[in-house]
Structure formats: structure tokens, C-alpha cells
Amino acid sequence: MLSLGEDLREAVAATINREDVREAVAAIYATVEGELGRLSPRCEMSGRCCRFEEYGHRLFVTTAELATFAADLRRDQQLTPYLLRQ
């Protein structure tokens, strides 16, 4: 039986190379960003909702989001040596 961490690691590894998943996550983020720009929300709670640890909040991430983040991080790490030579 795998532990929760091992299960998550396997799920991310199985998803990390799926371009369709990364594109879907990017589309959702673009939609949310567009709506935020359109609505122009204003923080009236002094940041209490976004200071997670201080106020005991949890920030959840899906396997698809985590795999997309990991793929982007891996791509950025591969590009870094090239960019530093420029």
C-alpha cells in the first residue's frame, strides 16, 4: 500500500507530460484572471483571507495544477543555464 505522498507523486508523474491537462489548467487560470480584471475586486479584509498560516486557512491544489506547476518548473530549470549564458 502506497502512502498519501507516494500516491500523489505517482499521480503527478502520470500527469506531468500531458499537454492537454496543462492547457486546461492554463485556460481555467486565464478565465479566472480575466474575470478578476473585469470585476476589479477590492480587498476589504486587511489581507486576512490570504494570510493562510496566520489565520489557519488551507490552500488546496489539484493534481492537475501541481503537475502543471512541476512541468513549468522543470522547463524553467532546463532554460536557466541557457538564459544565464546570454
PyMOL Python script that loads the backbone (N, CA, C, O; Angstrom):
from pymol import cmd

cmd.read_pdbstr("""\
ATOM      1  N   MET A   1       0.846  -1.183   0.000  1.00  0.00           N
ATOM      2  CA  MET A   1       0.000   0.000   0.000  1.00  0.00           C
ATOM      3  C   MET A   1       0.889   1.244   0.000  1.00  0.00           C
ATOM      4  O   MET A   1       1.824   1.347   0.794  1.00  0.00           O
ATOM      5  N   LEU A   2       0.590   2.188  -0.899  1.00  0.00           N
ATOM      6  CA  LEU A   2       1.358   3.418  -1.001  1.00  0.00           C
ATOM      7  C   LEU A   2       0.878   4.430   0.029  1.00  0.00           C
ATOM      8  O   LEU A   2      -0.291   4.441   0.414  1.00  0.00           O
ATOM      9  N   SER A   3       1.794   5.274   0.463  1.00  0.00           N
ATOM     10  CA  SER A   3       1.396   6.354   1.360  1.00  0.00           C
ATOM     11  C   SER A   3       0.762   7.461   0.532  1.00  0.00           C
ATOM     12  O   SER A   3       0.848   7.455  -0.696  1.00  0.00           O
ATOM     13  N   LEU A   4       0.129   8.404   1.205  1.00  0.00           N
ATOM     14  CA  LEU A   4      -0.505   9.515   0.508  1.00  0.00           C
ATOM     15  C   LEU A   4       0.508  10.280  -0.330  1.00  0.00           C
ATOM     16  O   LEU A   4       0.214  10.657  -1.464  1.00  0.00           O
ATOM     17  N   GLY A   5       1.700  10.513   0.215  1.00  0.00           N
ATOM     18  CA  GLY A   5       2.741  11.220  -0.530  1.00  0.00           C
ATOM     19  C   GLY A   5       3.163  10.457  -1.770  1.00  0.00           C
ATOM     20  O   GLY A   5       3.367  11.055  -2.827  1.00  0.00           O
ATOM     21  N   GLU A   6       3.297   9.146  -1.656  1.00  0.00           N
ATOM     22  CA  GLU A   6       3.684   8.334  -2.814  1.00  0.00           C
ATOM     23  C   GLU A   6       2.561   8.302  -3.851  1.00  0.00           C
ATOM     24  O   GLU A   6       2.827   8.355  -5.052  1.00  0.00           O
ATOM     25  N   ASP A   7       1.320   8.218  -3.398  1.00  0.00           N
ATOM     26  CA  ASP A   7       0.181   8.252  -4.317  1.00  0.00           C
ATOM     27  C   ASP A   7       0.163   9.558  -5.092  1.00  0.00           C
ATOM     28  O   ASP A   7      -0.034   9.561  -6.307  1.00  0.00           O
ATOM     29  N   LEU A   8       0.367  10.661  -4.397  1.00  0.00           N
ATOM     30  CA  LEU A   8       0.373  11.970  -5.046  1.00  0.00           C
ATOM     31  C   LEU A   8       1.528  12.072  -6.027  1.00  0.00           C
ATOM     32  O   LEU A   8       1.354  12.562  -7.142  1.00  0.00           O
ATOM     33  N   ARG A   9       2.690  11.619  -5.625  1.00  0.00           N
ATOM     34  CA  ARG A   9       3.865  11.658  -6.500  1.00  0.00           C
ATOM     35  C   ARG A   9       3.607  10.865  -7.780  1.00  0.00           C
ATOM     36  O   ARG A   9       3.964  11.315  -8.869  1.00  0.00           O
ATOM     37  N   GLU A  10       3.001   9.708  -7.658  1.00  0.00           N
ATOM     38  CA  GLU A  10       2.691   8.892  -8.835  1.00  0.00           C
ATOM     39  C   GLU A  10       1.643   9.564  -9.715  1.00  0.00           C
ATOM     40  O   GLU A  10       1.746   9.528 -10.941  1.00  0.00           O
ATOM     41  N   ALA A  11       0.641  10.176  -9.097  1.00  0.00           N
ATOM     42  CA  ALA A  11      -0.404  10.861  -9.868  1.00  0.00           C
ATOM     43  C   ALA A  11       0.176  12.042 -10.634  1.00  0.00           C
ATOM     44  O   ALA A  11      -0.169  12.262 -11.795  1.00  0.00           O
ATOM     45  N   VAL A  12       1.051  12.798  -9.994  1.00  0.00           N
ATOM     46  CA  VAL A  12       1.686  13.940 -10.663  1.00  0.00           C
ATOM     47  C   VAL A  12       2.583  13.434 -11.790  1.00  0.00           C
ATOM     48  O   VAL A  12       2.572  13.995 -12.885  1.00  0.00           O
ATOM     49  N   ALA A  13       3.353  12.390 -11.536  1.00  0.00           N
ATOM     50  CA  ALA A  13       4.243  11.837 -12.563  1.00  0.00           C
ATOM     51  C   ALA A  13       3.445  11.343 -13.772  1.00  0.00           C
ATOM     52  O   ALA A  13       3.897  11.471 -14.910  1.00  0.00           O
ATOM     53  N   ALA A  14       2.275  10.789 -13.531  1.00  0.00           N
ATOM     54  CA  ALA A  14       1.439  10.298 -14.630  1.00  0.00           C
ATOM     55  C   ALA A  14       0.802  11.434 -15.420  1.00  0.00           C
ATOM     56  O   ALA A  14       0.382  11.236 -16.560  1.00  0.00           O
ATOM     57  N   THR A  15       0.728  12.616 -14.825  1.00  0.00           N
ATOM     58  CA  THR A  15       0.033  13.755 -15.431  1.00  0.00           C
ATOM     59  C   THR A  15       0.982  14.797 -15.993  1.00  0.00           C
ATOM     60  O   THR A  15       0.589  15.584 -16.854  1.00  0.00           O
ATOM     61  N   ILE A  16       2.214  14.821 -15.530  1.00  0.00           N
ATOM     62  CA  ILE A  16       3.133  15.927 -15.820  1.00  0.00           C
ATOM     63  C   ILE A  16       3.393  16.134 -17.307  1.00  0.00           C
ATOM     64  O   ILE A  16       3.622  17.266 -17.732  1.00  0.00           O
ATOM     65  N   ASN A  17       3.364  15.082 -18.101  1.00  0.00           N
ATOM     66  CA  ASN A  17       3.657  15.205 -19.534  1.00  0.00           C
ATOM     67  C   ASN A  17       2.410  15.335 -20.400  1.00  0.00           C
ATOM     68  O   ASN A  17       2.505  15.300 -21.627  1.00  0.00           O
ATOM     69  N   ARG A  18       1.253  15.483 -19.783  1.00  0.00           N
ATOM     70  CA  ARG A  18       0.001  15.597 -20.548  1.00  0.00           C
ATOM     71  C   ARG A  18      -0.258  17.056 -20.913  1.00  0.00           C
ATOM     72  O   ARG A  18      -0.686  17.855 -20.080  1.00  0.00           O
ATOM     73  N   GLU A  19       0.006  17.382 -22.163  1.00  0.00           N
ATOM     74  CA  GLU A  19      -0.188  18.751 -22.634  1.00  0.00           C
ATOM     75  C   GLU A  19      -1.642  19.181 -22.523  1.00  0.00           C
ATOM     76  O   GLU A  19      -1.923  20.351 -22.262  1.00  0.00           O
ATOM     77  N   ASP A  20      -2.576  18.241 -22.718  1.00  0.00           N
ATOM     78  CA  ASP A  20      -3.996  18.593 -22.622  1.00  0.00           C
ATOM     79  C   ASP A  20      -4.366  19.066 -21.223  1.00  0.00           C
ATOM     80  O   ASP A  20      -5.199  19.957 -21.063  1.00  0.00           O
ATOM     81  N   VAL A  21      -3.746  18.468 -20.213  1.00  0.00           N
ATOM     82  CA  VAL A  21      -4.008  18.871 -18.830  1.00  0.00           C
ATOM     83  C   VAL A  21      -3.427  20.260 -18.582  1.00  0.00           C
ATOM     84  O   VAL A  21      -4.093  21.119 -18.003  1.00  0.00           O
ATOM     85  N   ARG A  22      -2.189  20.483 -19.020  1.00  0.00           N
ATOM     86  CA  ARG A  22      -1.567  21.799 -18.825  1.00  0.00           C
ATOM     87  C   ARG A  22      -2.352  22.885 -19.546  1.00  0.00           C
ATOM     88  O   ARG A  22      -2.515  23.986 -19.020  1.00  0.00           O
ATOM     89  N   GLU A  23      -2.838  22.584 -20.745  1.00  0.00           N
ATOM     90  CA  GLU A  23      -3.638  23.561 -21.486  1.00  0.00           C
ATOM     91  C   GLU A  23      -4.958  23.855 -20.777  1.00  0.00           C
ATOM     92  O   GLU A  23      -5.404  25.002 -20.742  1.00  0.00           O
ATOM     93  N   ALA A  24      -5.581  22.822 -20.213  1.00  0.00           N
ATOM     94  CA  ALA A  24      -6.845  23.021 -19.489  1.00  0.00           C
ATOM     95  C   ALA A  24      -6.631  23.878 -18.249  1.00  0.00           C
ATOM     96  O   ALA A  24      -7.428  24.774 -17.969  1.00  0.00           O
ATOM     97  N   VAL A  25      -5.570  23.614 -17.508  1.00  0.00           N
ATOM     98  CA  VAL A  25      -5.260  24.420 -16.318  1.00  0.00           C
ATOM     99  C   VAL A  25      -4.989  25.863 -16.727  1.00  0.00           C
ATOM    100  O   VAL A  25      -5.488  26.789 -16.089  1.00  0.00           O
ATOM    101  N   ALA A  26      -4.206  26.063 -17.783  1.00  0.00           N
ATOM    102  CA  ALA A  26      -3.903  27.415 -18.254  1.00  0.00           C
ATOM    103  C   ALA A  26      -5.175  28.140 -18.679  1.00  0.00           C
ATOM    104  O   ALA A  26      -5.314  29.337 -18.430  1.00  0.00           O
ATOM    105  N   ALA A  27      -6.102  27.432 -19.316  1.00  0.00           N
ATOM    106  CA  ALA A  27      -7.360  28.048 -19.747  1.00  0.00           C
ATOM    107  C   ALA A  27      -8.201  28.475 -18.549  1.00  0.00           C
ATOM    108  O   ALA A  27      -8.804  29.548 -18.562  1.00  0.00           O
ATOM    109  N   ILE A  28      -8.244  27.648 -17.528  1.00  0.00           N
ATOM    110  CA  ILE A  28      -9.000  27.992 -16.318  1.00  0.00           C
ATOM    111  C   ILE A  28      -8.375  29.218 -15.648  1.00  0.00           C
ATOM    112  O   ILE A  28      -9.084  30.147 -15.262  1.00  0.00           O
ATOM    113  N   TYR A  29      -7.060  29.216 -15.514  1.00  0.00           N
ATOM    114  CA  TYR A  29      -6.385  30.356 -14.895  1.00  0.00           C
ATOM    115  C   TYR A  29      -6.609  31.634 -15.703  1.00  0.00           C
ATOM    116  O   TYR A  29      -6.814  32.701 -15.123  1.00  0.00           O
ATOM    117  N   ALA A  30      -6.571  31.540 -17.037  1.00  0.00           N
ATOM    118  CA  ALA A  30      -6.798  32.720 -17.882  1.00  0.00           C
ATOM    119  C   ALA A  30      -8.220  33.248 -17.706  1.00  0.00           C
ATOM    120  O   ALA A  30      -8.436  34.459 -17.668  1.00  0.00           O
ATOM    121  N   THR A  31      -9.187  32.337 -17.598  1.00  0.00           N
ATOM    122  CA  THR A  31     -10.572  32.745 -17.382  1.00  0.00           C
ATOM    123  C   THR A  31     -10.721  33.456 -16.046  1.00  0.00           C
ATOM    124  O   THR A  31     -11.357  34.506 -15.963  1.00  0.00           O
ATOM    125  N   VAL A  32     -10.140  32.888 -15.013  1.00  0.00           N
ATOM    126  CA  VAL A  32     -10.216  33.498 -13.680  1.00  0.00           C
ATOM    127  C   VAL A  32      -9.537  34.866 -13.685  1.00  0.00           C
ATOM    128  O   VAL A  32     -10.074  35.832 -13.143  1.00  0.00           O
ATOM    129  N   GLU A  33      -8.360  34.945 -14.297  1.00  0.00           N
ATOM    130  CA  GLU A  33      -7.650  36.223 -14.350  1.00  0.00           C
ATOM    131  C   GLU A  33      -8.467  37.271 -15.116  1.00  0.00           C
ATOM    132  O   GLU A  33      -8.517  38.435 -14.718  1.00  0.00           O
ATOM    133  N   GLY A  34      -9.101  36.857 -16.206  1.00  0.00           N
ATOM    134  CA  GLY A  34      -9.945  37.774 -16.965  1.00  0.00           C
ATOM    135  C   GLY A  34     -11.123  38.273 -16.155  1.00  0.00           C
ATOM    136  O   GLY A  34     -11.453  39.458 -16.196  1.00  0.00           O
ATOM    137  N   GLU A  35     -11.759  37.374 -15.418  1.00  0.00           N
ATOM    138  CA  GLU A  35     -12.896  37.762 -14.574  1.00  0.00           C
ATOM    139  C   GLU A  35     -12.463  38.692 -13.444  1.00  0.00           C
ATOM    140  O   GLU A  35     -13.162  39.650 -13.114  1.00  0.00           O
ATOM    141  N   LEU A  36     -11.311  38.402 -12.859  1.00  0.00           N
ATOM    142  CA  LEU A  36     -10.806  39.292 -11.809  1.00  0.00           C
ATOM    143  C   LEU A  36     -10.533  40.686 -12.364  1.00  0.00           C
ATOM    144  O   LEU A  36     -10.833  41.692 -11.721  1.00  0.00           O
ATOM    145  N   GLY A  37      -9.961  40.732 -13.562  1.00  0.00           N
ATOM    146  CA  GLY A  37      -9.721  42.025 -14.185  1.00  0.00           C
ATOM    147  C   GLY A  37     -11.016  42.755 -14.494  1.00  0.00           C
ATOM    148  O   GLY A  37     -11.105  43.971 -14.324  1.00  0.00           O
ATOM    149  N   ARG A  38     -12.015  42.021 -14.946  1.00  0.00           N
ATOM    150  CA  ARG A  38     -13.306  42.615 -15.291  1.00  0.00           C
ATOM    151  C   ARG A  38     -14.031  43.114 -14.050  1.00  0.00           C
ATOM    152  O   ARG A  38     -14.621  44.194 -14.062  1.00  0.00           O
ATOM    153  N   LEU A  39     -13.988  42.333 -12.987  1.00  0.00           N
ATOM    154  CA  LEU A  39     -14.718  42.684 -11.771  1.00  0.00           C
ATOM    155  C   LEU A  39     -13.975  43.668 -10.878  1.00  0.00           C
ATOM    156  O   LEU A  39     -14.593  44.378 -10.085  1.00  0.00           O
ATOM    157  N   SER A  40     -12.659  43.713 -11.001  1.00  0.00           N
ATOM    158  CA  SER A  40     -11.814  44.586 -10.176  1.00  0.00           C
ATOM    159  C   SER A  40     -12.174  44.510  -8.693  1.00  0.00           C
ATOM    160  O   SER A  40     -12.515  45.525  -8.085  1.00  0.00           O
ATOM    161  N   PRO A  41     -12.100  43.316  -8.110  1.00  0.00           N
ATOM    162  CA  PRO A  41     -12.455  43.209  -6.690  1.00  0.00           C
ATOM    163  C   PRO A  41     -11.491  44.011  -5.823  1.00  0.00           C
ATOM    164  O   PRO A  41     -10.335  44.221  -6.189  1.00  0.00           O
ATOM    165  N   ARG A  42     -11.973  44.446  -4.694  1.00  0.00           N
ATOM    166  CA  ARG A  42     -11.167  45.224  -3.757  1.00  0.00           C
ATOM    167  C   ARG A  42     -11.120  44.485  -2.425  1.00  0.00           C
ATOM    168  O   ARG A  42     -12.147  44.037  -1.917  1.00  0.00           O
ATOM    169  N   CYS A  43      -9.934  44.362  -1.872  1.00  0.00           N
ATOM    170  CA  CYS A  43      -9.784  43.705  -0.576  1.00  0.00           C
ATOM    171  C   CYS A  43     -10.258  44.658   0.519  1.00  0.00           C
ATOM    172  O   CYS A  43      -9.780  45.785   0.644  1.00  0.00           O
ATOM    173  N   GLU A  44     -11.196  44.174   1.293  1.00  0.00           N
ATOM    174  CA  GLU A  44     -11.701  44.971   2.414  1.00  0.00           C
ATOM    175  C   GLU A  44     -11.487  44.259   3.748  1.00  0.00           C
ATOM    176  O   GLU A  44     -12.042  44.660   4.771  1.00  0.00           O
ATOM    177  N   MET A  45     -10.678  43.203   3.728  1.00  0.00           N
ATOM    178  CA  MET A  45     -10.479  42.407   4.939  1.00  0.00           C
ATOM    179  C   MET A  45      -9.044  42.476   5.448  1.00  0.00           C
ATOM    180  O   MET A  45      -8.624  41.611   6.216  1.00  0.00           O
ATOM    181  N   SER A  46      -8.304  43.463   5.045  1.00  0.00           N
ATOM    182  CA  SER A  46      -6.929  43.669   5.521  1.00  0.00           C
ATOM    183  C   SER A  46      -6.021  42.470   5.262  1.00  0.00           C
ATOM    184  O   SER A  46      -5.066  42.243   6.005  1.00  0.00           O
ATOM    185  N   GLY A  47      -6.312  41.705   4.217  1.00  0.00           N
ATOM    186  CA  GLY A  47      -5.475  40.561   3.865  1.00  0.00           C
ATOM    187  C   GLY A  47      -5.693  39.329   4.708  1.00  0.00           C
ATOM    188  O   GLY A  47      -4.950  38.357   4.570  1.00  0.00           O
ATOM    189  N   ARG A  48      -6.693  39.335   5.582  1.00  0.00           N
ATOM    190  CA  ARG A  48      -6.892  38.180   6.456  1.00  0.00           C
ATOM    191  C   ARG A  48      -7.197  36.898   5.687  1.00  0.00           C
ATOM    192  O   ARG A  48      -6.854  35.806   6.140  1.00  0.00           O
ATOM    193  N   CYS A  49      -7.838  37.025   4.534  1.00  0.00           N
ATOM    194  CA  CYS A  49      -8.173  35.801   3.801  1.00  0.00           C
ATOM    195  C   CYS A  49      -6.990  35.209   3.059  1.00  0.00           C
ATOM    196  O   CYS A  49      -7.020  34.026   2.720  1.00  0.00           O
ATOM    197  N   CYS A  50      -5.957  35.979   2.797  1.00  0.00           N
ATOM    198  CA  CYS A  50      -4.837  35.436   2.036  1.00  0.00           C
ATOM    199  C   CYS A  50      -3.586  35.190   2.885  1.00  0.00           C
ATOM    200  O   CYS A  50      -2.573  34.733   2.355  1.00  0.00           O
ATOM    201  N   ARG A  51      -3.632  35.473   4.155  1.00  0.00           N
ATOM    202  CA  ARG A  51      -2.502  35.130   5.043  1.00  0.00           C
ATOM    203  C   ARG A  51      -2.843  33.781   5.676  1.00  0.00           C
ATOM    204  O   ARG A  51      -3.279  33.693   6.823  1.00  0.00           O
ATOM    205  N   PHE A  52      -2.625  32.742   4.881  1.00  0.00           N
ATOM    206  CA  PHE A  52      -3.122  31.408   5.191  1.00  0.00           C
ATOM    207  C   PHE A  52      -2.677  30.883   6.551  1.00  0.00           C
ATOM    208  O   PHE A  52      -3.513  30.550   7.391  1.00  0.00           O
ATOM    209  N   GLU A  53      -1.394  30.809   6.768  1.00  0.00           N
ATOM    210  CA  GLU A  53      -0.899  30.232   8.014  1.00  0.00           C
ATOM    211  C   GLU A  53      -1.329  31.036   9.234  1.00  0.00           C
ATOM    212  O   GLU A  53      -1.718  30.472  10.256  1.00  0.00           O
ATOM    213  N   GLU A  54      -1.254  32.344   9.119  1.00  0.00           N
ATOM    214  CA  GLU A  54      -1.580  33.216  10.245  1.00  0.00           C
ATOM    215  C   GLU A  54      -3.031  33.052  10.707  1.00  0.00           C
ATOM    216  O   GLU A  54      -3.326  33.141  11.899  1.00  0.00           O
ATOM    217  N   TYR A  55      -3.927  32.814   9.755  1.00  0.00           N
ATOM    218  CA  TYR A  55      -5.349  32.707  10.089  1.00  0.00           C
ATOM    219  C   TYR A  55      -5.884  31.280  10.004  1.00  0.00           C
ATOM    220  O   TYR A  55      -7.095  31.068  10.066  1.00  0.00           O
ATOM    221  N   GLY A  56      -4.988  30.297   9.863  1.00  0.00           N
ATOM    222  CA  GLY A  56      -5.399  28.902   9.871  1.00  0.00           C
ATOM    223  C   GLY A  56      -6.154  28.464   8.631  1.00  0.00           C
ATOM    224  O   GLY A  56      -6.922  27.504   8.687  1.00  0.00           O
ATOM    225  N   HIS A  57      -5.952  29.147   7.513  1.00  0.00           N
ATOM    226  CA  HIS A  57      -6.618  28.772   6.270  1.00  0.00           C
ATOM    227  C   HIS A  57      -5.809  27.717   5.535  1.00  0.00           C
ATOM    228  O   HIS A  57      -4.607  27.575   5.760  1.00  0.00           O
ATOM    229  N   ARG A  58      -6.463  26.989   4.668  1.00  0.00           N
ATOM    230  CA  ARG A  58      -5.799  25.982   3.844  1.00  0.00           C
ATOM    231  C   ARG A  58      -5.905  26.399   2.379  1.00  0.00           C
ATOM    232  O   ARG A  58      -6.960  26.849   1.932  1.00  0.00           O
ATOM    233  N   LEU A  59      -4.834  26.253   1.650  1.00  0.00           N
ATOM    234  CA  LEU A  59      -4.837  26.492   0.216  1.00  0.00           C
ATOM    235  C   LEU A  59      -4.759  25.130  -0.456  1.00  0.00           C
ATOM    236  O   LEU A  59      -3.787  24.395  -0.274  1.00  0.00           O
ATOM    237  N   PHE A  60      -5.769  24.800  -1.221  1.00  0.00           N
ATOM    238  CA  PHE A  60      -5.833  23.494  -1.865  1.00  0.00           C
ATOM    239  C   PHE A  60      -5.343  23.595  -3.302  1.00  0.00           C
ATOM    240  O   PHE A  60      -5.532  24.618  -3.960  1.00  0.00           O
ATOM    241  N   VAL A  61      -4.720  22.541  -3.780  1.00  0.00           N
ATOM    242  CA  VAL A  61      -4.239  22.458  -5.152  1.00  0.00           C
ATOM    243  C   VAL A  61      -4.648  21.091  -5.696  1.00  0.00           C
ATOM    244  O   VAL A  61      -4.607  20.087  -4.986  1.00  0.00           O
ATOM    245  N   THR A  62      -5.040  21.073  -6.963  1.00  0.00           N
ATOM    246  CA  THR A  62      -5.412  19.802  -7.584  1.00  0.00           C
ATOM    247  C   THR A  62      -4.169  19.117  -8.141  1.00  0.00           C
ATOM    248  O   THR A  62      -3.120  19.743  -8.292  1.00  0.00           O
ATOM    249  N   THR A  63      -4.293  17.848  -8.439  1.00  0.00           N
ATOM    250  CA  THR A  63      -3.185  17.116  -9.049  1.00  0.00           C
ATOM    251  C   THR A  63      -2.815  17.743 -10.389  1.00  0.00           C
ATOM    252  O   THR A  63      -1.633  17.845 -10.719  1.00  0.00           O
ATOM    253  N   ALA A  64      -3.815  18.165 -11.163  1.00  0.00           N
ATOM    254  CA  ALA A  64      -3.559  18.786 -12.466  1.00  0.00           C
ATOM    255  C   ALA A  64      -2.772  20.088 -12.296  1.00  0.00           C
ATOM    256  O   ALA A  64      -1.850  20.356 -13.066  1.00  0.00           O
ATOM    257  N   GLU A  65      -3.128  20.894 -11.298  1.00  0.00           N
ATOM    258  CA  GLU A  65      -2.396  22.139 -11.054  1.00  0.00           C
ATOM    259  C   GLU A  65      -0.962  21.846 -10.619  1.00  0.00           C
ATOM    260  O   GLU A  65      -0.024  22.503 -11.072  1.00  0.00           O
ATOM    261  N   LEU A  66      -0.796  20.868  -9.749  1.00  0.00           N
ATOM    262  CA  LEU A  66       0.530  20.514  -9.257  1.00  0.00           C
ATOM    263  C   LEU A  66       1.402  19.978 -10.388  1.00  0.00           C
ATOM    264  O   LEU A  66       2.584  20.314 -10.469  1.00  0.00           O
ATOM    265  N   ALA A  67       0.834  19.153 -11.259  1.00  0.00           N
ATOM    266  CA  ALA A  67       1.587  18.626 -12.398  1.00  0.00           C
ATOM    267  C   ALA A  67       1.977  19.751 -13.349  1.00  0.00           C
ATOM    268  O   ALA A  67       3.087  19.750 -13.881  1.00  0.00           O
ATOM    269  N   THR A  68       1.078  20.712 -13.570  1.00  0.00           N
ATOM    270  CA  THR A  68       1.374  21.849 -14.437  1.00  0.00           C
ATOM    271  C   THR A  68       2.492  22.682 -13.834  1.00  0.00           C
ATOM    272  O   THR A  68       3.423  23.075 -14.537  1.00  0.00           O
ATOM    273  N   PHE A  69       2.409  22.953 -12.543  1.00  0.00           N
ATOM    274  CA  PHE A  69       3.463  23.704 -11.854  1.00  0.00           C
ATOM    275  C   PHE A  69       4.803  22.977 -11.972  1.00  0.00           C
ATOM    276  O   PHE A  69       5.825  23.597 -12.267  1.00  0.00           O
ATOM    277  N   ALA A  70       4.798  21.660 -11.741  1.00  0.00           N
ATOM    278  CA  ALA A  70       6.033  20.874 -11.813  1.00  0.00           C
ATOM    279  C   ALA A  70       6.609  20.888 -13.229  1.00  0.00           C
ATOM    280  O   ALA A  70       7.825  20.987 -13.399  1.00  0.00           O
ATOM    281  N   ALA A  71       5.752  20.790 -14.245  1.00  0.00           N
ATOM    282  CA  ALA A  71       6.216  20.826 -15.635  1.00  0.00           C
ATOM    283  C   ALA A  71       6.827  22.185 -15.958  1.00  0.00           C
ATOM    284  O   ALA A  71       7.870  22.262 -16.609  1.00  0.00           O
ATOM    285  N   ASP A  72       6.177  23.256 -15.503  1.00  0.00           N
ATOM    286  CA  ASP A  72       6.711  24.605 -15.725  1.00  0.00           C
ATOM    287  C   ASP A  72       8.043  24.789 -15.004  1.00  0.00           C
ATOM    288  O   ASP A  72       8.977  25.376 -15.550  1.00  0.00           O
ATOM    289  N   LEU A  73       8.121  24.288 -13.789  1.00  0.00           N
ATOM    290  CA  LEU A  73       9.357  24.399 -13.017  1.00  0.00           C
ATOM    291  C   LEU A  73      10.486  23.634 -13.707  1.00  0.00           C
ATOM    292  O   LEU A  73      11.606  24.133 -13.815  1.00  0.00           O
ATOM    293  N   ARG A  74      10.187  22.429 -14.168  1.00  0.00           N
ATOM    294  CA  ARG A  74      11.191  21.618 -14.861  1.00  0.00           C
ATOM    295  C   ARG A  74      11.657  22.334 -16.137  1.00  0.00           C
ATOM    296  O   ARG A  74      12.853  22.373 -16.425  1.00  0.00           O
ATOM    297  N   ARG A  75      10.706  22.905 -16.904  1.00  0.00           N
ATOM    298  CA  ARG A  75      11.046  23.647 -18.117  1.00  0.00           C
ATOM    299  C   ARG A  75      11.925  24.853 -17.781  1.00  0.00           C
ATOM    300  O   ARG A  75      12.922  25.106 -18.457  1.00  0.00           O
ATOM    301  N   ASP A  76      11.552  25.596 -16.732  1.00  0.00           N
ATOM    302  CA  ASP A  76      12.321  26.773 -16.334  1.00  0.00           C
ATOM    303  C   ASP A  76      13.732  26.390 -15.895  1.00  0.00           C
ATOM    304  O   ASP A  76      14.687  27.107 -16.195  1.00  0.00           O
ATOM    305  N   GLN A  77      13.871  25.276 -15.194  1.00  0.00           N
ATOM    306  CA  GLN A  77      15.198  24.841 -14.756  1.00  0.00           C
ATOM    307  C   GLN A  77      16.053  24.426 -15.940  1.00  0.00           C
ATOM    308  O   GLN A  77      17.271  24.604 -15.917  1.00  0.00           O
ATOM    309  N   GLN A  78      15.428  23.874 -16.978  1.00  0.00           N
ATOM    310  CA  GLN A  78      16.174  23.499 -18.175  1.00  0.00           C
ATOM    311  C   GLN A  78      16.596  24.732 -18.958  1.00  0.00           C
ATOM    312  O   GLN A  78      17.645  24.722 -19.603  1.00  0.00           O
ATOM    313  N   LEU A  79      15.795  25.798 -18.913  1.00  0.00           N
ATOM    314  CA  LEU A  79      16.112  27.022 -19.637  1.00  0.00           C
ATOM    315  C   LEU A  79      17.130  27.896 -18.903  1.00  0.00           C
ATOM    316  O   LEU A  79      17.858  28.659 -19.537  1.00  0.00           O
ATOM    317  N   THR A  80      17.188  27.794 -17.581  1.00  0.00           N
ATOM    318  CA  THR A  80      18.036  28.690 -16.789  1.00  0.00           C
ATOM    319  C   THR A  80      19.494  28.693 -17.234  1.00  0.00           C
ATOM    320  O   THR A  80      20.049  29.775 -17.428  1.00  0.00           O
ATOM    321  N   PRO A  81      20.148  27.540 -17.408  1.00  0.00           N
ATOM    322  CA  PRO A  81      21.558  27.591 -17.849  1.00  0.00           C
ATOM    323  C   PRO A  81      21.702  28.299 -19.198  1.00  0.00           C
ATOM    324  O   PRO A  81      22.669  29.032 -19.409  1.00  0.00           O
ATOM    325  N   TYR A  82      20.763  28.089 -20.101  1.00  0.00           N
ATOM    326  CA  TYR A  82      20.809  28.749 -21.404  1.00  0.00           C
ATOM    327  C   TYR A  82      20.657  30.268 -21.243  1.00  0.00           C
ATOM    328  O   TYR A  82      21.388  31.041 -21.862  1.00  0.00           O
ATOM    329  N   LEU A  83      19.717  30.675 -20.422  1.00  0.00           N
ATOM    330  CA  LEU A  83      19.476  32.110 -20.238  1.00  0.00           C
ATOM    331  C   LEU A  83      20.652  32.797 -19.558  1.00  0.00           C
ATOM    332  O   LEU A  83      20.935  33.961 -19.843  1.00  0.00           O
ATOM    333  N   LEU A  84      21.341  32.093 -18.663  1.00  0.00           N
ATOM    334  CA  LEU A  84      22.483  32.694 -17.981  1.00  0.00           C
ATOM    335  C   LEU A  84      23.665  32.906 -18.923  1.00  0.00           C
ATOM    336  O   LEU A  84      24.506  33.770 -18.676  1.00  0.00           O
ATOM    337  N   ARG A  85      23.735  32.131 -19.991  1.00  0.00           N
ATOM    338  CA  ARG A  85      24.827  32.283 -20.966  1.00  0.00           C
ATOM    339  C   ARG A  85      24.604  33.484 -21.873  1.00  0.00           C
ATOM    340  O   ARG A  85      25.550  33.976 -22.489  1.00  0.00           O
ATOM    341  N   GLN A  86      23.394  33.952 -21.961  1.00  0.00           N
ATOM    342  CA  GLN A  86      23.052  35.062 -22.876  1.00  0.00           C
ATOM    343  C   GLN A  86      23.728  36.345 -22.490  1.00  0.00           C
ATOM    344  O   GLN A  86      23.544  37.364 -23.155  1.00  0.00           O
TER     345      GLN A  86
END
""", "prot")
cmd.dss("prot")
cmd.show_as("cartoon", "prot")
cmd.util.cbc("prot")
cmd.orient("prot")
